[in-house]
Amino acid sequence: MQPAIPTVAPAPVFSWTGFYIGGNAGYGWGSGQDALGVAGIDPKGWLGGGQAGYNYQFANNIVAGIEADIQGGDVSA
């Protein structure tokens, strides 16, 4: 009879625990009319912002975190 081979749980391949930071940017445009049917409304402009936060992944794979962000835009007709 051979001795039992001990089993070891593998280390997690990925964890959500840690800090993160990111940014975003975009451009918006359109055309149309206002509520009174007046044509010639052509909004356009830039959008942008950033975010940062921290996540913690518990042993049971539940993830909790906190995040802050700031966004802004300059879209006008």
LUMMAR-980682 format. One record per residue: residue number from 1; residue in one letter; x, y, z of N, C-alpha, C, CB in turn. Coordinates in steps of 0.05 Angstrom, whole numbers. Glycine has a CB too. Layout:
REM residues N
SITE/NUM/A/X/Y/Z/X/Y/Z/X/Y/Z/X/Y/Z
...
***
This chain:
REM residues 77
SITE/1/M/17/-23/0/0/0/0/18/25/0/-19/0/24
SITE/2/Q/12/44/-18/27/68/-20/17/89/-1/27/79/-49
SITE/3/P/36/106/9/27/127/28/10/148/13/51/141/41
SITE/4/A/-8/160/27/-26/181/15/-9/205/7/-49/189/35
SITE/5/I/-16/216/-16/-2/240/-26/-17/264/-14/-2/241/-57
SITE/6/P/-2/281/0/-15/305/11/-24/324/-11/4/320/31
SITE/7/T/-47/336/-7/-57/355/-27/-54/383/-15/-87/349/-33
SITE/8/V/-48/401/-33/-44/429/-25/-62/446/-44/-13/438/-28
SITE/9/A/-77/464/-31/-94/482/-47/-76/501/-63/-114/498/-29
SITE/10/P/-82/504/-89/-66/522/-105/-69/551/-97/-73/519/-135
SITE/11/A/-49/566/-100/-50/595/-94/-69/608/-114/-21/608/-95
SITE/12/P/-84/628/-106/-102/642/-124/-86/654/-148/-118/664/-110
SITE/13/V/-97/651/-171/-84/662/-195/-88/692/-197/-95/648/-220
SITE/14/F/-110/702/-187/-117/730/-189/-131/739/-164/-134/736/-214
SITE/15/S/-125/763/-156/-138/775/-133/-147/803/-139/-120/774/-107
SITE/16/W/-170/811/-131/-180/838/-135/-169/858/-114/-210/838/-134
SITE/17/T/-154/848/-94/-144/865/-73/-123/885/-84/-132/849/-51
SITE/18/G/-126/910/-78/-106/930/-85/-118/957/-93/-90/919/-108
SITE/19/F/-100/976/-97/-108/1003/-106/-109/1004/-136/-87/1024/-95
SITE/20/Y/-125/1023/-146/-126/1027/-175/-132/1056/-180/-148/1009/-188
SITE/21/I/-125/1065/-204/-130/1092/-213/-135/1091/-243/-105/1111/-207
SITE/22/G/-152/1108/-253/-159/1108/-281/-170/1134/-291/-179/1086/-287
SITE/23/G/-172/1137/-316/-182/1161/-328/-200/1155/-352/-160/1180/-336
SITE/24/N/-215/1175/-360/-232/1171/-383/-235/1198/-398/-260/1160/-376
SITE/25/A/-239/1196/-424/-242/1220/-440/-260/1213/-464/-215/1232/-450
SITE/26/G/-274/1233/-473/-292/1228/-496/-300/1254/-509/-316/1212/-488
SITE/27/Y/-315/1252/-530/-325/1275/-545/-354/1269/-552/-308/1281/-570
SITE/28/G/-372/1288/-547/-400/1284/-553/-409/1304/-574/-417/1286/-528
SITE/29/W/-428/1296/-591/-440/1314/-611/-468/1304/-618/-422/1315/-636
SITE/30/G/-482/1321/-631/-509/1314/-639/-522/1336/-655/-527/1308/-615
SITE/31/S/-546/1332/-663/-561/1353/-677/-591/1348/-672/-555/1353/-708
SITE/32/G/-607/1369/-674/-635/1365/-669/-649/1392/-666/-640/1348/-645
SITE/33/Q/-671/1390/-651/-687/1414/-646/-696/1414/-617/-712/1414/-665
SITE/34/D/-703/1438/-608/-712/1440/-580/-741/1432/-577/-707/1469/-570
SITE/35/A/-752/1435/-553/-779/1426/-547/-800/1442/-563/-785/1429/-517
SITE/36/L/-793/1466/-572/-812/1482/-587/-809/1477/-617/-807/1512/-582
SITE/37/G/-792/1459/-625/-789/1452/-654/-769/1470/-668/-815/1454/-667
SITE/38/V/-754/1486/-654/-734/1503/-666/-710/1487/-673/-726/1527/-648
SITE/39/A/-703/1486/-699/-680/1470/-708/-654/1485/-704/-683/1462/-738
SITE/40/G/-633/1472/-709/-607/1485/-708/-592/1481/-682/-610/1514/-713
SITE/41/I/-600/1462/-666/-586/1456/-641/-565/1435/-647/-605/1447/-618
SITE/42/D/-540/1442/-645/-518/1424/-652/-498/1423/-629/-504/1433/-678
SITE/43/P/-504/1408/-608/-486/1407/-585/-461/1392/-592/-500/1395/-561
SITE/44/K/-439/1400/-580/-413/1386/-583/-394/1395/-562/-401/1390/-612
SITE/45/G/-376/1377/-555/-356/1384/-535/-343/1360/-522/-368/1401/-513
SITE/46/W/-324/1366/-505/-308/1345/-492/-319/1336/-465/-279/1355/-488
SITE/47/L/-313/1311/-457/-321/1300/-432/-295/1287/-420/-344/1279/-434
SITE/48/G/-293/1287/-394/-269/1273/-383/-272/1271/-352/-244/1289/-390
SITE/49/G/-254/1254/-342/-254/1251/-313/-233/1230/-304/-281/1242/-303
SITE/50/G/-234/1224/-279/-216/1204/-268/-228/1191/-243/-189/1217/-260
SITE/51/Q/-217/1168/-236/-227/1153/-213/-203/1139/-200/-248/1132/-222
SITE/52/A/-206/1134/-174/-186/1119/-158/-201/1105/-136/-164/1139/-147
SITE/53/G/-189/1082/-128/-202/1067/-106/-185/1044/-96/-228/1056/-116
SITE/54/Y/-197/1029/-78/-184/1006/-66/-205/984/-62/-171/1014/-38
SITE/55/N/-197/960/-70/-214/936/-66/-200/916/-48/-220/922/-93
SITE/56/Y/-216/901/-33/-206/879/-17/-222/854/-23/-206/886/14
SITE/57/Q/-208/832/-30/-221/807/-35/-218/788/-11/-210/793/-61
SITE/58/F/-240/781/1/-241/763/24/-236/734/15/-267/765/40
SITE/59/A/-230/717/34/-224/689/28/-248/674/14/-217/674/54
SITE/60/N/-272/683/19/-296/671/7/-302/683/-20/-320/672/25
SITE/61/N/-283/698/-32/-286/711/-58/-305/735/-59/-294/691/-79
SITE/62/I/-313/745/-36/-329/769/-35/-310/793/-38/-346/771/-9
SITE/63/V/-317/813/-54/-300/836/-58/-314/861/-47/-292/840/-88
SITE/64/A/-301/876/-31/-311/902/-21/-291/923/-28/-317/901/10
SITE/65/G/-302/947/-34/-283/968/-41/-295/996/-37/-275/965/-70
SITE/66/I/-278/1015/-42/-286/1043/-40/-274/1057/-64/-276/1057/-13
SITE/67/E/-289/1077/-75/-280/1090/-99/-288/1120/-98/-291/1077/-125
SITE/68/A/-272/1137/-109/-278/1165/-113/-274/1172/-142/-260/1183/-94
SITE/69/D/-291/1190/-152/-287/1198/-180/-295/1227/-184/-303/1180/-199
SITE/70/I/-285/1238/-205/-292/1265/-213/-296/1265/-243/-271/1286/-204
SITE/71/Q/-317/1277/-252/-324/1277/-281/-331/1306/-289/-347/1258/-288
SITE/72/G/-327/1313/-313/-334/1339/-322/-338/1339/-352/-313/1360/-314
SITE/73/G/-351/1360/-362/-355/1362/-390/-360/1391/-399/-379/1345/-398
SITE/74/D/-355/1396/-424/-360/1422/-436/-375/1417/-462/-333/1438/-440
SITE/75/V/-400/1409/-460/-416/1404/-484/-437/1426/-486/-430/1376/-482
SITE/76/S/-436/1441/-507/-455/1463/-510/-464/1464/-540/-443/1490/-501
SITE/77/A/-486/1478/-544/-497/1480/-571/-483/1503/-585/-528/1484/-571
***
